[in-house]
């Protein structure tokens, strides 16, 4: 059963996310509908008998695929409920997504809190590309706060 869910999940990930209208421009209504369908499809895979390790993954991807900051934060927090504390990659990825959700809501202090928590996790596992992405997010957040010295310092580390 676990393999079947994983295969369905991988199949789902390969589906095209964006649709284009006849003029080649993105059709926002179709895109929004597609994102919501992806979220709904992932949530439909979660049942009371779904193993916690699978719930962790599915809730994480709901947050990733959502185009709504509130939903991103909600499901990243939900994914964290199923993450062992020593699963630094998933914990850090969820912290990053929460930070990104807050960034999109213009809650920059909250975003920084979660970006720094993500950075700590990525550094523990020495994940260079995620460390660089997180430093970039921290730098951009400081830029929006007009704390340019901190912004440049973090962007330099990226």
N, C-alpha and C positions, 0 to 999 in steps of 0.2 A: 504494500500500500504506500509506504514511504517513497519507494522508487517511482510509483505511478504519479504521485503528487509532484515529485521533482521533475519528471518528464513533462507533465502538463505545464508546470511552471516554466520550464525552459522553452517549451513551444510557445507559450504565451509571450515570453520576452522577445521572441523573434518576430512577432507581429509588428507591422509598421505602426508608428505612433502618430505621425502627422499625415494629414490629407491635404492635397492642393486642389484649388479650384481650376477652372478652365484657363484662367489667365496666369496660372503659375504662382499665385499668391497664397499664403497660408489662410485657410478658412478657419477662423477662430472658433466658430460654433462647432464645427466638426472636431477640431482639436480638443476642445473642452469636453465634448461628449466622449471622445476616445479615451482621454485621461480618466474620466469618471468610470467608463466601462472597465478599464484596466483595474482600477481600485476596487470596483464591485466584484470583479472576477477573482481577485486575490482574496478578498474578504469571504467570498463564498466557499473558498477552500478550507476555511477555518471552522472546525466543529469542536464540540466538547471532547471528542476522542483524538483530536489532532495532537501529536506529540509536541511537548513544549519547545523542543529544538526547531521544529518546523514552524511553530507559531512565531518564534523569534525571527526567522527569515521572512515569513510572509508579512508580518507587521512592519518590519524594516522596509520591505519593498513597497508596501502601501504608502509609507511616508515618502519614499523616493519618487514614486510615480505620481503622487498627488500634485495638483497644480494649485493647491490651497494651503496657505501657511498654517492655519489652525489644524488642518488634517495632518500635515507633515509633523507638527509638534506632538499631536495626540498619539499618533501611531509610533513615532520614535520612542516616546515615553512608554507606550505599551510594549514595544519590543524589548526595552530595557528590563521590564518585569521578568522576562524569560531568559535574560542573559546572565550566565555566571559572571561573577565579579572579575574573574581572571580571564575572561574572553575579551581581551583588550581591543581587538579589532572591531568586533561588533559594538562593544560599549562605546568606543571612540567614534565609530561611524554614526551611531545614533546621537551622540552628543553633537557631532558636527551638523547633522540634519536639524536638530533642535535649534542650534545656533543660527543656521540658515533660515529657519522659519521665523525666528525672532528678528533677524536682519530684514526679512521681507515685510515684517510688520513695523519696521522703523523703531524697534526696541533694541537699540544698539548696546546698552549696558548688559542686558540679558544675553544678547548674541555673543558678546565678548566672553561672558562667564562660561558659556557652553563651548565656544571655540577653544578657550584655554584648557578646558577639561578634555576636549578631543585631542588637542596637541599633546597633553600629558600621556594619553593612551597610545597615540601613534609613536611617540618617542620611546615608550616602553618596548614596543615591538620593532623599532627601527624601520618603520615603513616610510621610506624617503619621499615618495610621491605624495602621500597623504600629509606628511609633515609640511611639504612645500605648499600644498593646496590650503592647508590650515593657516600657515603664516600669511598667505595671500589674503584669505578671508579676514584675518585679524587686521592686516594692513588696510584693507578696504573699509573695514568698520571704523578704524581710527580716522581714516580720511573723512568719512561721513560725520564723525564727531568733531572734525577740524582740529585734531591732535596730530599735526603733520609730522612732528619728530618721531612719534611712536609709529605712525603709518609707514614712514620711510624705513625705519629700523626693522620693522617686521617684513616689509616687502623685500628688503635686502637679504634677509634670512631665507626667503623663499627661493 
